[in-house]
Amino acid sequence: MQQKFNTRRSFINTSLKTSVILPFMNGIGRHAFLEEKDLMQSTSSRSLNILILGGSSFLGPHQIAYAMERGHAVTTFTRGKTKPTIYTQLFDQVEQLIGDREDDLEALKERKWDVVIDNSGRKSKWTKDTAELLKDHVETYLYVSSVSVYYPFNRMNLSEDDEVILEVPEGLDENEKQTFEFGVMKANSELQAINAFGADRTIIIRPTFLMGPADRGDRFIHWPTQLAKGGDVIIPGSKSDPVQFIDVRDIADWMIRMAEKQTTGIYNGVGPASNTSLRAFVYGAHAAFNS
């Protein structure tokens, strides 16, 4: 699963621009999953001091819950504006630093951590500034990227060796430009982390579409919600289209164990474990509700 990096994202086939779209259709060929022996371990052999940039939104609380379950200490760095909607009681045990990655990193200065997990790198400048500031005070930098670095990411059999997009092409319409910009930002942020920490101290995780508790969007929940109502549901694409998504709890747990082991490199984080078609996904969700 480990390789270099290269590539980006796309929402889905342009032919899916009908009533609703399925933004988790793609073709990542490598799968990042939890090892059974790891699941048997309730605590880590080494207690880490973990800094999470972000941490209060969708992915962060799941990382915090699993890290604390395994005996780690957690610090978050946020603007203090987003309130967690899950595991709220755990945040009383979390050191919460306030600042702004745009222009106020004062709270991070002269501090040491074992691992930094960068969830909130929405600009490559942010990644560069924090990585440069922390490179002599933190052992490992884990950057949460995206399969959007591949473009289009709905091709089949993508691997971490595939080329990534580092510049937005000219002559795009506004929708295409927005899609490219996100992938370009993530790809350049990966470079900034690696340039500061070195490849031997950097973990790059490229998740596919995340779903699960505390998801603030409706891209995934649209389907079980509609199917639970019964009646006819419009399904885009064709029955054989591949579908990939991953439970936010699985990838959060996996990230923490990667940090524990200092397993550096670049990884696609995708699921399910076996190939899943649009037909299998829809009928599986439908069967769960018996609607």
C-alpha positions in Angstrom: 0.0 0.0 0.0 2.9 2.4 0.6 4.2 4.4 -2.4 5.0 7.8 -3.6 2.3 10.3 -4.4 0.6 11.6 -7.3 -3.0 12.4 -8.3 -6.3 13.9 -7.2 -10.0 13.9 -7.2 -13.2 14.2 -9.1 -16.7 14.0 -8.0 -18.1 11.4 -10.3 -18.9 10.7 -13.9 -20.4 13.7 -15.6 -23.2 11.4 -16.7 -24.3 11.3 -13.1 -25.4 14.9 -13.1 -29.0 13.9 -12.9 -31.2 14.3 -9.9 -28.7 13.2 -7.2 -25.1 12.2 -7.4 -23.0 9.6 -5.7 -19.8 11.4 -4.7 -18.2 8.3 -3.3 -17.8 6.5 -6.6 -14.1 6.1 -7.5 -11.5 3.5 -8.4 -8.7 3.5 -5.8 -7.0 0.2 -6.2 -5.3 -0.1 -2.8 -7.3 -0.6 0.4 -6.2 0.6 3.9 -7.7 -1.6 6.6 -7.2 -2.5 10.2 -5.2 -5.6 11.0 -7.0 -8.1 13.3 -4.0 -8.2 15.7 -4.3 -4.4 16.1 -8.0 -4.7 17.0 -7.1 -7.1 19.8 -4.9 -4.4 21.4 -6.9 -2.1 23.7 -3.9 0.1 24.6 -0.7 1.2 23.0 2.6 0.0 24.3 3.8 3.6 24.3 1.8 6.6 25.5 2.0 9.4 23.0 1.5 13.2 23.3 -0.6 13.9 20.2 -1.4 17.4 18.7 -4.4 17.5 16.4 -4.8 20.5 14.2 -8.5 20.8 14.1 -10.2 18.0 16.1 -13.6 19.4 16.9 -15.5 18.4 13.7 -16.3 15.2 11.9 -13.0 13.2 11.9 -11.3 14.7 15.0 -13.6 13.5 17.8 -13.3 9.9 16.6 -9.5 10.2 16.5 -9.6 11.7 20.0 -11.8 9.0 21.4 -9.6 6.2 20.1 -6.4 7.9 21.1 -7.5 8.4 24.7 -8.9 4.8 24.8 -5.3 3.7 24.0 -3.8 5.8 26.7 -2.6 8.8 24.7 -2.7 12.5 25.7 -4.4 14.8 23.2 -4.1 18.5 22.5 -6.2 20.3 19.9 -5.5 23.5 18.1 -8.6 25.3 16.7 -10.1 28.7 16.3 -12.6 27.7 19.0 -15.6 28.2 16.8 -16.7 24.6 16.0 -18.3 22.7 18.9 -18.1 18.9 18.8 -21.4 17.0 18.4 -20.0 13.6 19.5 -17.8 12.4 22.4 -18.4 15.8 23.9 -17.6 14.6 27.5 -14.0 13.7 26.4 -13.1 17.2 25.5 -12.9 18.0 29.2 -9.8 15.9 29.2 -8.3 17.4 26.1 -5.9 20.4 26.2 -7.6 22.9 23.8 -5.3 25.5 22.3 -6.9 28.5 20.5 -5.4 30.3 17.5 -5.7 30.7 13.7 -3.6 28.8 11.1 -3.8 31.9 8.9 -2.0 34.3 11.2 -1.8 33.1 14.8 0.3 30.1 15.7 1.5 31.6 19.0 0.0 28.8 21.1 2.1 26.2 19.3 5.4 27.8 19.8 8.0 26.3 22.2 5.9 23.2 22.7 6.8 19.5 22.1 4.6 16.6 20.9 5.3 13.1 19.6 2.8 13.3 16.7 0.9 16.1 14.9 -2.2 15.1 13.0 -3.2 17.8 10.5 -6.9 17.6 9.9 -7.5 21.2 9.1 -4.9 21.9 6.3 -7.2 23.8 3.9 -4.4 25.9 2.4 -0.9 24.7 1.5 0.4 27.8 3.3 -1.2 26.6 6.5 0.6 23.2 6.2 3.9 24.9 5.4 3.7 27.3 8.3 2.8 24.6 10.9 5.2 22.0 9.6 8.1 24.5 9.6 7.2 25.6 13.1 6.9 22.1 14.5 9.6 20.2 12.6 12.1 20.5 15.5 9.6 19.8 18.2 7.5 16.9 16.9 8.6 13.4 15.8 6.0 12.6 13.1 3.7 14.7 10.9 0.5 12.9 9.8 -1.3 14.9 7.1 -4.9 14.0 6.2 -5.1 14.5 2.5 -7.7 13.2 0.0 -8.0 11.0 -3.0 -8.9 14.3 -4.6 -5.1 14.6 -5.4 -5.8 12.2 -8.2 -7.7 13.6 -11.1 -10.0 12.1 -12.1 -10.2 9.9 -9.1 -13.0 7.8 -10.5 -10.6 5.9 -12.7 -10.0 2.2 -11.9 -7.0 0.8 -10.2 -5.4 4.0 -8.9 -2.4 3.5 -6.6 -0.3 5.8 -4.5 2.3 5.9 -7.3 -0.1 7.6 -9.7 0.6 11.2 -10.7 -1.0 13.9 -8.6 -2.2 17.3 -9.8 -0.1 20.3 -8.6 -1.6 23.0 -10.8 -5.1 24.0 -11.9 -5.3 23.8 -15.7 -6.5 26.8 -17.7 -9.8 26.9 -19.5 -12.0 25.2 -16.9 -15.6 26.1 -16.1 -16.3 27.1 -12.5 -17.4 23.6 -11.3 -14.3 22.0 -12.8 -12.1 24.7 -11.3 -13.4 24.1 -7.8 -12.8 20.4 -8.1 -9.3 20.9 -9.3 -8.5 23.5 -6.7 -9.2 21.2 -3.8 -7.0 18.4 -5.2 -4.2 20.9 -6.0 -4.3 22.3 -2.5 -4.1 18.9 -0.9 -1.3 17.7 -3.2 0.8 20.8 -2.5 0.1 20.5 1.2 1.4 17.0 1.1 4.6 18.4 -0.4 4.9 21.0 2.3 4.7 18.4 5.1 7.3 16.2 3.4 9.6 19.1 2.7 9.6 20.2 6.3 9.7 16.8 8.1 11.3 14.6 5.5 9.7 11.5 4.0 11.0 9.4 6.9 8.9 11.4 9.4 5.8 12.0 7.4 2.6 10.0 7.0 0.2 11.0 4.2 -3.3 9.5 4.3 -5.6 10.0 1.3 -9.1 9.0 2.4 -11.9 8.3 0.0 -15.4 9.4 0.9 -15.9 9.3 4.7 -19.2 8.5 6.3 -20.4 7.8 9.9 -21.4 9.5 13.1 -21.2 13.3 13.2 -21.1 13.7 9.4 -22.5 17.1 8.8 -23.3 16.4 5.1 -25.9 14.3 3.4 -23.9 12.8 0.6 -24.0 9.4 2.2 -27.0 9.6 4.5 -29.2 10.6 1.6 -29.3 7.0 0.5 -30.4 5.2 3.7 -32.8 8.1 4.4 -34.5 7.8 1.0 -34.5 4.0 1.0 -36.0 3.9 4.5 -39.0 5.8 3.2 -39.8 3.1 0.7 -41.2 3.8 -2.7 -39.3 4.5 -5.9 -35.8 6.0 -5.6 -33.8 7.4 -8.5 -30.4 5.8 -8.8 -27.7 7.5 -11.0 -25.1 5.7 -13.2 -25.1 2.0 -14.1 -25.5 -1.0 -11.9 -21.9 -2.0 -12.3 -20.4 1.3 -11.3 -17.9 0.8 -8.4 -18.6 2.4 -5.1 -16.0 3.1 -2.4 -16.4 4.8 1.0 -15.0 4.2 4.5 -16.4 4.5 8.0 -14.9 7.5 9.7 -14.3 5.4 12.9 -12.2 2.9 11.0 -9.9 5.4 9.4 -9.6 7.4 12.6 -8.5 4.3 14.5 -6.1 3.3 11.7 -4.5 6.8 11.7 -3.8 6.6 15.4 -2.2 3.2 15.1 -0.1 4.4 12.1 1.1 7.2 14.4 1.9 4.7 17.2 4.0 2.6 14.9 5.5 5.6 13.0 4.6 3.8 9.8 5.6 6.6 7.4 4.7 6.9 3.7 1.8 7.6 1.5 -1.4 5.6 1.7 -4.9 5.6 0.1 -7.5 5.0 2.8 -10.5 3.3 1.1 -13.1 0.7 1.6 -15.1 -1.5 1.7 -12.9 -4.6 2.0 -14.3 -6.2 -1.2 -15.3 -4.7 -4.5 -18.7 -3.2 -4.2 -21.0 -2.1 -7.1 -23.7 0.5 -7.1 -26.2 -2.2 -7.3 -24.8 -4.1 -4.3 -24.6 -0.9 -2.3 -28.2 0.2 -3.0 -29.6 -3.3 -2.4 -27.6 -3.8 0.7 -28.9 -0.5 2.2 -32.4 -1.3 1.0 -32.3 -4.7 2.8 -31.1 -3.1 6.0 -34.4 -1.2 6.2 -36.7 -3.9 4.8 -38.6 -1.1 3.2 
